[in-house]
Amino acid sequence: RIVTRARKEIASGGPLLPKGVVDRVANGENPVRVLREWRDATQMYLSFKTNLSQGYISDIENGRRVGTAAALRLIANVLDVPLDLLVQDP
């Protein structure tokens, strides 16, 4: 069932993440930072594309802020990843 589900998600355009990216997030690194670095984007680029301040993005990446749903959606759109990859459990 897991393989069938994964194949359906991939066929529908779901993201394929390298194992190193998945491992970093699974080990507790901030998903915004990990995915931003994977996409080879700077905080300034993300700031420009989302209209969020670079400081706000830095605060999210460093755990000083959680990030609103709207802000995380903007970031997810720029990084071309599903929003649920950026949402962390409290």
Residue, then its C-alpha position, 0 to 999 in steps of 0.5 A: r500500500i505504501v509503494t502504491r500510494a507513493r507511486k500515485e503521489i509521484a505520478s500526480g507531481g508530488p515532490l521527490l526529495p533527496k534522502g539527505v534532505v529528508d534525513r536533515v528534516a527528520n533529524g530536527e533541522n528547520p524545514v524552511r532552511v533545509l528546503r531553501e538550501w536544497r533549492d539553492a536559494t538565499q534568504m534574500y531571494l526568498s525575501f524578494k520573492t515572498n515580500l517577507s523580510q529577510g529577518y522574518i525568514s531568519d527568525i523562522e529558520n532559527g526557531r524564534r518565530v513559528g511563521t504564519a500559515a500565510a507566510l509559510r504558504l508563500i515560502a512553500n510556493v517559492l520553494d515549489v514544495p507542499l505547505d505541509l513540509l514546512v509545518q512543524d509540530p510544536 
